[in-house]
Amino acid sequence: MRLAASLFVSGYSGALALAAFHQGRLAGRENVRLYGLATGALICFGASLVLLWKRWRLETAMRQMVALLICVYAGIFLGLLAFKSAPPVGPSVVQMVVAALSFQGAALIFVNFFLKEHQTSWKEAFGFGNQWPQAIMLGIIVAGIFLPLGWGLQWVSAKIMVHLPRLHLKPEEQQAVQTLQLASAWLSRLALAAVTILLAPVAEEVLFRGILYPWIKQAGFPRLALWGSALLFAAVHANMMTFVPLTVLALALTLLYEKTGNLLAPITTHAVFNGMNFVALYYVLPVN
């Protein structure tokens, strides 16, 4: 719960900082109200993170909880007011990179704290030492097998959305894909490649397969762990056209982790899958 709360606070802070950044570019530095609200919200969220990861004592737990709730809700309230003052912003490379760093990047930092508190290492927690060459090889094979299946499921999902107008669903590419289509400079594409192929697979597999899945399973709900983590993984990508293929991918990644006992296997599959999609889209785009 503390890890989930930290990720929410960090992701919200990243979106808020990005809104303030774009407002500065579009409206100049005279917008004191937005900067004041954003600064206040970020201070509240910073205090929230300190309270979240500070060692709690039984005799002071109630006071710390009250202080944490005040900081979190104050940050959310100030942030909402700041977002209301900020101009609408379309997809951009800066937006995607900031979003990735404030969520996936922060996730790796918080997970490191999480592991230290449980007095374990990355290798022990996620089985990185368990026959890692075989795990990586199997991950590559699964990615190659799943890629055409994923494309097919996405195509079917798009066709269903088009032919069922009553659902009021319009097939749209993921925001990451839209951002890549807008990126023409090599530096922008390299930044997006690093986020898509390196950062996102590691962070997401650690969170969904490495922590969430075994946590629910060990609580005595193996089926809920399998399907719940898969559906949540697909949902956080916030795209109806890719919901089904991402759910199937998540199920495959979980079973792969169960088979190998090494998180490197699903990380490799995820990274290769993202990489092949990235390359396929890249070759469709003109290079400037």
C-alpha angles and dihedrals in degrees: 000000000000090000092049092049091050091052092050092050092046095047092047090049091052092052090048094050090049092051090051090048093053092045089055090053095046104036106023128236096298093089094098094161095061095045091046093051093044092048092049092049093048091050090052091049091048090054088048092056091049091052092045095055098034114106108262122218124205094235093053100032094103094053092045091051092051091048091048093051091048092051095045096047093042089053092048092048094048090044093053090052089049093049089051089057095045122092120246112269127202125216115295140164091250091052093051094046093048091047091050094048093046093050114020094027093047089046092063091050093048092045088054089055089045093054093047091053089053089047095236137116133235090252094053097040097050103025095244090158096054106108091310097181091057091044092054093046092049089048091055092049093050091049091053092049095046098046098079090040091053092049090049093050091049091051091050091048091052092049092050091050091051095048095046103061091164089073089061090221121145119198108239133169119251114270089247090058092047089051092051091050089056094046112094103158118088092229091056092049092049090052091050091047091053091051096043101041104029114022104034098049094049096046096042094047092048091051101040105028100021101045115005098046098048092041093058092039093052088050086066102263108105096161092047088049092053099043098030095053091045095050092045090050090054093043096054089061087065098213124119094200092059098036096097098042091046091050091052090046091051091051090051092048092051093049089047090054090049091050097049103026086218122106089207088078097062090036089056093046091049093047095047091046091052091043095053091047089049093051092045091053092042094058090052091056122079114243115230 
